[in-house]
């Protein structure tokens, strides 16, 4: 679930670190990815793709329900 926003956040944090510490930067980057992804999973955040799919399913279901309600009104 690594989005562009997470990548941007990680890069922003890495830019604060001294440039001459590649090993430390690599460790920090790996740990930040793990921590952020783990946190996002714990708070039940879904990806935009998952959200869009569920939105479409809901819209189709809503239309079917509206059609059925209209049918029973007659």
Buried (B, 14 or more C-beta within 10 A) or exposed (E): EEBEEBEEEBEEBBEEEEEEEEEEBEEBBEEBBEEBBEEBEEEEEEEEEEEEEEEEEEEEEEEEEEEEEEEEEE
